[in-house]
Amino acid sequence: MFGLMIQLDGSDHDWFEGRGPRCTLLVFIDDATSQIVHLEFVKREAVHALMTATERYIPLNGIPVAFMLTMDQYFMSILIIRNMIS
C-alpha cells in the first residue's frame, strides 16, 4: 500500500557541476510503488539533515508506518529505533 513504508536514500554528487557546492540529494521513495515522494538537497547525509527533511515530509504526506534508510552501510528502520528509545 502506498505510503506505509518510505525508503530514504542520499546521493552525494557535484549536482551543480562546479557552479555551487558539492551536496547530497535526499530522496524519499515509497517502498510499495517506487514512486519518489520527496526530494531535498542538503550539505551531507547526516542525522540532523535527515530529521529536518522528515519534518518537512510529514506535513505534506503524513506519517508512514516506517521509514527505512541506509547510512554508512547500515540499514535501519526508524520504527525500530523509535521503539528502542521510548
C-alpha positions as CSV (number, residue, x, y, z in Angstrom):
1,M,0.0,0.0,0.0
2,F,1.2,3.4,-0.9
3,G,2.7,5.5,1.9
4,L,3.2,2.7,4.5
5,M,6.9,2.4,4.2
6,I,9.2,5.1,3.0
7,Q,12.8,4.5,2.0
8,L,15.3,7.3,2.5
9,D,18.5,7.5,0.5
10,G,21.1,10.1,-0.1
11,S,23.3,10.6,-3.1
12,D,26.5,12.7,-2.7
13,H,27.4,14.3,-6.0
14,D,28.6,17.5,-7.7
15,W,25.0,18.2,-8.7
16,F,25.6,21.8,-9.8
17,E,28.7,20.9,-11.9
18,G,31.0,23.3,-10.1
19,R,28.5,26.2,-10.0
20,G,27.7,25.5,-6.4
21,P,29.0,23.5,-3.5
22,R,29.0,19.7,-3.6
23,C,25.9,18.4,-1.8
24,T,23.7,15.4,-1.2
25,L,20.3,14.8,-2.7
26,L,18.0,13.1,-0.1
27,V,15.3,11.0,-1.8
28,F,12.1,9.7,-0.1
29,I,10.8,6.7,-2.1
30,D,7.5,4.9,-1.5
31,D,8.5,1.2,-0.9
32,A,5.4,-0.3,-2.5
33,T,5.4,1.7,-5.7
34,S,9.0,3.0,-6.0
35,Q,7.4,6.5,-6.5
36,I,9.6,9.4,-5.5
37,V,7.6,11.4,-2.9
38,H,10.1,14.0,-1.7
39,L,13.5,15.4,-2.8
40,E,15.8,17.7,-0.9
41,F,19.3,19.0,-1.2
42,V,21.4,19.0,2.0
43,K,25.1,19.6,2.8
44,R,25.7,16.0,3.7
45,E,23.7,12.9,4.7
46,A,23.7,13.2,8.5
47,V,21.1,12.6,11.2
48,H,20.2,16.3,11.6
49,A,19.6,16.7,7.8
50,L,17.5,13.5,7.7
51,M,15.4,14.6,10.6
52,T,14.9,18.1,9.2
53,A,13.9,16.7,5.8
54,T,11.5,14.3,7.6
55,E,9.9,17.2,9.4
56,R,9.2,18.8,6.0
57,Y,7.9,15.5,4.5
58,I,5.4,14.6,7.2
59,P,3.0,17.7,6.9
60,L,2.8,17.1,3.2
61,N,2.5,13.3,3.1
62,G,1.6,12.1,6.6
63,I,3.4,9.7,9.0
64,P,4.2,6.3,7.4
65,V,4.3,3.1,9.5
66,A,8.1,3.1,9.0
67,F,11.0,4.9,7.4
68,M,13.9,2.8,6.2
69,L,17.3,4.2,5.5
70,T,20.9,3.3,4.7
71,M,23.6,5.4,6.4
72,D,27.2,4.5,6.4
73,Q,26.4,1.0,5.1
74,Y,23.9,0.3,8.0
75,F,20.3,-0.5,7.3
76,M,18.0,1.0,9.9
77,S,14.3,1.3,10.4
78,I,13.2,4.4,12.3
79,L,10.3,2.4,13.6
80,I,12.7,0.1,15.4
81,I,14.8,3.0,16.6
82,R,11.7,4.8,17.9
83,N,10.7,1.6,19.9
84,M,14.3,1.4,21.3
85,I,14.3,4.9,22.8
86,S,10.7,5.0,24.1
